């Protein structure tokens, strides 16, 4: 589904002239895998790589292919890949909006009817096990429930691909197990996932594992 070729990226430190090399001729090929993990030490570029895949970061040199098609950076900037959902570590829920509106916000610019939005919100909540949570607010949710809302927000776009950045980093062990089971359920439903993680238990549910090391992406399983 996703293929990156010869990705080079550097960045400048604040108030310094020298550039810091992040990726050097980095390659990535998701192939037919349904679940892929990306690991590596802090600061090696895991989140940056996820941002490149999502289309949020286009400040790099190299080629990006989606389902075999070379994607122009201008297309990413204009469209933000509507068929890719993003799951963040800290949920990023709006505290002044209930669960319904926190999920619906992901498709508010797609010019679809209110009835279709309502159907999608209900379907997404059902899929993550939060039936009838629409009227709850973020401060009424546990960490696991908040992460499920974030996952529902990602899948409401009916995305083919989900990108998860440390999705269990703020959760206790029991809640982490619940979220991993949910990821496996989503995989069974046909979703593909790329998961950035420090956690071995999270990486081990993925059939393909990568590690960022020496500015490149190495396949370790």
N, C-alpha and C positions, 0 to 999 in steps of 0.2 A: 504493500500500500504506500509506504513512505520510503523514499530513497534519497540520501544525501551524498553528494560527491565532492571531494576536495574542498571541504569547508575550512576557510581560514578566517579567524576573527581575533582582533586585538582591541584593547581598550586603554585609555589614558587614565592614570591616577590623578585625582584632583591636585592642582597646583604643581604638577610635574610634567616635564617634557617627554620623558620616555614612555613608550607604549609597553603594555604587558601582554604577552602572547597567551591567548586562551586556547584556540584550536589551530592546529597545523595540519593541513591536508586530511582533515577528519572525514571518514566515510561511515555511513550508516545505511543498512538495508533491512527493513522490517520483514521483507519477504512475505511468506504466508502465515507467519506467527500471529497468534491471537493475543498473547500477553508477553510483553517485553519489559524487563527492568533495566534501569540505568543507575549504576552505582559509582562511587568515587568519593574522595576526600572533600571536605568543605572547601569551597572556593575554586574547585576544578572546572566548573562551568556546567553543572548538571541542569540547573534551572535555566541558564542561558540557552542550552541546547533545546530544552523543552519550548522555550519562547521562539526559537527559530522554527521548530516544527509546527508550532501553532500559528505562525505568521505574525506574531507580535514583535519580533525582532528581525529586521531585514538588513541590518548593518553588518553584512558579512560578504565574503567572496566565495563563490562556489555555486553548485547546481542543486536544485531542489526538484524532485520528481514526486508527483502524487498520482497513484494508479497508472504509472507508466508515462505520464505526461509531464514535460518540463514546465514548471510553473514560474511565471515572471514575478518579480518582486512587486511590480505595480499592481498585479492581481491580488497579492496578499494584502497590500496596504488598503486597497479599496474594499475588499470583501471579507477579510479576516477569517476566511475559511469557515463558512457557516456550518459545514458538516463535521467540524471538530469541536468537541466539548472539553472544557478545562475544569479540573478539580484542584483546588488549592489546599494547602495545609491548614490555614487559619480560617477557612470557611468563607470569609469575606461576605458575610450576611449584613444587610442593612438593618440596624437595630430598630428603626422607626417604621419598619414595614413587616407585615405578617408573612408567614411561610408562603402563602399563595403568591403575593407580589414579589417576594424574593426569588421565586422560581420563574414567574411569568416575565420578569425583567429581561431574561435571556433572549426572548423572542419578540420583544415589544417593537422592534424595528423591521419585522419581517412582513408587515402588512397583511396579517391574517385576522380572521374574525374573532370576536370575543368568545363565541361559542367554541371555536377551535382551540383558542388559548386555554379555556376552561377544561376542555377534554384532555389536552396535553398535560396540564398541571395535575389533574386527577390521575392520569395514567402513569406519570412519572412518580408521584407519591406512592401509588400502589406498588410499583416496581421496587421501590426502596423500603417498603414495609412501613410507611407512615400514613396509612389511610386515615382520613379525617383530621389531619394536622394543619389544614389550610389556614385556620384562624389563629394559630399559636404565633407568638413572637419569639425572636431569637433568645431573649433572656429567660424563656420558659423551657428551653431545650437543653438536654444533656449534650456533652461533647459528641457522643456517637450520633445522636439525633441531628445535631447541627451539620455533621459531616454528611449524613444521608440527604439532608436538604441540599447541600452543595452538590452532591452527586445527581440528585433529581434535577437541579438547575442545568447541569451539564448534559443530561440525556434528553431534556425537553426539546432540544433542537433536532431530536431524532438523528443524532450524529452517528456516523459509522465508526469514528475513532474517539476515544477518551484519553486525555492526557492528565495524569495525576502527579502532583508535586508533593512528595512526602505526605501522602494522604492519611497516614496513621501516626504521624510524628507527635501529635498533641493528645493522643488517646492512651488509655490504660490497656493492659494486655487483653482483658476480656472483650473490651469494645473493639480493639484491633482485630480480634478473631472474627467478630461479627462483620466488620467491614470487608475483611478478606473473603469471607463466605459470599458477601454481596457481589464482590468483583468477579468471583467464579460464576455466580448466577448470571451476571451480565455477559460474561464470556459465552456461557451456554446459550444465551439469547442471540448471539451473533455479533456482539460488540468486540472491537479490538481495543486493547489498552496498552499504553506506554507509561510505565510507572517509575518515577525518580524516587529513590529511597536509600537510606542508610541501613535499613533493617533487613537482616538476613531472612527472617520469616516471610517478609513481604516479597523479597526477591525470589524465594524458593517456590512460590506459587506460579511463577512465570516460566514458560517453556524455553525462553531465550533470555540470557543475561549478558549485559554489557557493562564495562567499566571504563570510565574516563581516566586515562593515565598518560603522562608525558604528552599532553595536548592532542591525543588521539583517542579513538573509541575502540576498545579491544573486546572481542567476543570471548566470554569466559564459560559459557555453556550454550 
